[in-house]
């Protein structure tokens, strides 16, 4: 039985709805926990939870450990520390739109690395994506918090750089990559958190039951459930059928931010968001499925 108009079976259609919902919920949950935990500590805990669950089932990627260490440093340690530092000071609505600059950044870097000319649609999409980010950057929600906005943009750039390093890895599957990124990130982030933020125990002592639930959602939802469903679906259906669901992540995150956190949407924010998402949609048009399978899903909060 197929879901009408999607080309997916009813079960896969449900999975495709769960995937963006879980990924988007990670943004809201992280915002909630950041009221109690500092950003690097949250990132360390996120990757510790994921690593503790996954590492027992996935073998180490021998032969690429050093390269994976540096990919992790840029794409997880630097990326999440900056992203969470930005989310801590800005609304989820603003943060999730600025984070969409990851895709245009990745496209620009890929063009230089591979020396392949992007399609006209990808060029237009990249320009629109960056214009949309600039519009969001100029909204009232960002004024007075430009440092946080720049953290989100630099964090997005770090992710884009790391994704262009991943194709150099050989004989490593998506879950093996996700698992050992989490392991390396955990080992990198704990010393960094202690050095920058001090003793983690006083922060952890402040967690109540709601905070702990949100922390588990951050650690399990995007990395294990979201990424697992994405790998399953992309292998069955490819990016053409799944791109619409991928683009709903920021929309759902914004909706959750408005309804659960009471955040406000301005006309300027809506305009910037629409332009950004149109740009991202055009940019994703011809990205190879295999490349997306390796990268998308490890990025969202």
N, C-alpha and C positions, 0 to 999 in steps of 0.2 A: 504494500500500500504506500502511495507517494503523497507527500504534502502538496496541495494544489499550487501550481505556479513556480515551485522551487526546484523541481527536478530531484529532490531528496526523498528518501523513504521517510515515513512518519517518525520513526525512531531517530534517524539522523537529523531530521528537522528539529526535534526536541533538543538533541545534543547541540545543534547549532544555535539554539536560543539560550541554552545554559552557558555556553562558552563565553559570549560577550557579557552576559549578566555577572558571571563570576569575576571576569577580568575588571569590569567596571566597579563592582563592589569592593575590589581591592583598593581602589582609590579612596573611597569613602571610609573604609575600615582603617586605612593608614592615617587619614586625617584625624579620626577619632583617637587612635593610639598616640599620635604625636602631641596630643594635649598632655600626655604623661611622660612619654619617652623621648629622648633626643634622637635626631635623625640617624646618626651612624649606629647607635644601639639598636634602633628598630630594624635597620637593614641587616645588622648582624643576627638578630633574632629571627628575622624572616628566613634567611638562608640556613640558619641552624635547624629550624623546624623542617624545612624541605629536605636538607641533607640527611637528617636523622631518620626520616621516613624512607627516602629513596636509595640511600647508599648500599643497603643490604641486598638490593636486587639488581644492581648494575655494576659490571666489572670496570676497573680503572682503564682509561684510554692510554695504555702504555705507548711510548714513542712520541706523544704529542703533549706531554705534561707541562713542559716549559712554555710552549706556545699558549697552551690553555691557561696557564698561570697569568700571562700578560693580557690575554683576552678578558679574563675574569677581572683583573685589576681595573681595566678601562671600562668594560661593559657592565660590571656589577658593582665593584667597590666604589669607583668614582661616580658612576652613573647613579646608583641608588642613593648614595650619600647626598649628592647634590639635589636629586629629585625630591627626596624626603625633606631636605632642608627648605626647599621652595614650597612644598605643599604645607609645611608647618606654618608658613607665614601668609599664604594666599588661600583664597577659596578653592575648593575642588573644581568648580566650574572654570575658573581662570587657569588653574594648573593643568587640567586635562587638555585644554585647547593648546596651550603652549607646548605641551609634550608631543603633540602631533607634528611638530617641526622635525621630529626624528626621521620621518620618511623622506621629506625633501633633502635634509642633510645627507642621509644615506645615499640618495640618488646622485647628488653632486659629487660626493666622495667616490662613488663607484665609477662615475664617468671618468674621473682622473686616474683611478687605479687600473681600470680595465682598458682605458683609452678607446672605449666604444661610445659612439654618439647615441644619446638617448633618443627615443621617438619624439615627434613633435608634441604628442599628448603628454609625455612625461616631462618635457621641458615646460610646457604651459602649466602642468600640475605642480611642478616644483616652484615655479614663480608664484602661482596662486597660493600655495601652501605657506610660503614665506610672507607674502603680503597679508594673508589672514593672521599669521602670528604677530606681525607688526601692528595690525589693527587691535588685536587683543592686548598687546603690550601698551597701547595708548589708552586703554579703558580706565575709568575711575578706580576699579578694583586694584589696579597695579600701582597707581600713583602713591608714592611714599614707600613702596615696596619693590623698587626697581632691582635691588640686590637679589631679592628672592626670585624675581622673574628671570634675571640673568643666570641664576643657579639652575633654573629649569631648562633654559636654552643650552647652557654648557653641559648639563647632564644629558640632554637629548643628543648633543653633538658627540659626547663620549660614547653613547650607545651606537650611533651611526658609524663611528670609527671602528668599534669592536665588531660590528656585523660585517664590515668589509675585510676583517681579519679572519673570519670564520671559514670562508671557502678554502683557505690554505690548509685546513685540517683534513686529514685523510682517515678513512675507515672509522668514523665515529658517528653513531646514530643520534637522533634528536634527544632521546631520553638520557643517553649516556652523556651527551653534552650538557643537558640541563642539570643532571645530577652532580657532575663534577665541577660545573660552574658554581653550584651551591656550596660544595665542599670547600673549594678554594676561596670563595667569597667569605665563608664563615671563618676560615683561618686568617684571612687578611683583615676582616672588619673588627673582630674582637680586640686585637691590640690597638687598632686605630681608634676605636671607641674609647678604650680606657685612657689612651694618650690625650685625646681631645676633649672627652666629656667626663672623665674621672670614674670613680667607683660606680659600677652599674647597679649595685645592690639597693641603694636608696631609691632609685627610679623603679626597680622591679617591685619593691615593697609597696609602692603606691598603686599598683595595678589592682582594680577590682574585677569582679566577675565579668562585667560587660567589656572592660578593656582586654581581659584575657581572651574572651571570645573573638573580639576584633583582631587580636594578634594572631590567633590561630587561623582566622580567615585570610589574613595577609600572607601567612606562611604556607597554607595549604591550598587556598583557592586559586590564585593565578598560576603558581608554579606547577602544581600537581594536577588539579582538576581541569583548569583552563587549558594548560599546555597539553595535557593528555588528550582531551577532547579535540583540540586543534590538530594534533598529529594524526589522530584517528580519522578525522573528517577530511583533512587535506590529502591523505593517502587514498581515500575513496573517491573524492569528487573534484579535487583541484581548486585553484584559486578563483576561477571564473564564477563558479556557483557560490563560493563562500565569501567573496569580497564584500557583498552587501552586509553580511553578518559582522564581519571585521570592522566595518565602518560604523556599526551601531555602538561600539564600545564607548567612545566619548559621549554619544547622545545619551546612553543609559547612565553613564557616570554623572553627567550634568543633571539629568532628571533626579537621580538619587540625592545629589547635592542640594537641589532645590527643595525636595519634599522631606528629606530626612534631616538636613542640616539648616534649612531655612535660608539658603543662599539666594541672592537676587540676580536675575538676568536683565541686562540693559539692552536696548536696541543695537548699540555699538558692539556689544559682546556677541549678540546673535548674528550680526552681519559678519564679524570676524570669524565666528565659528563656521558659518555656512561656506564662506570662501575657503577656509582651511580644509574642510572636509571634501569640498569639490576638488581642490588641488590634490589632496591625498588620494582620492578615487582615481583621478587621471594618472597619478604617479604609479599606482599599483597595477595599472591596466595590463602591462606586459612583463611584470616581474616573474621569473620562472618559478614554478611551483616548488621545486626542490630547494631553491634558495629561501623561500618563505617558510618552508617546513622546518628549516634549521634555525630561523631567526625569530619570526613572530611568535609571541607567547612568552618569551623570556624578558620582555621589555616593560610590561605594564606594571603599575604599582600594585 
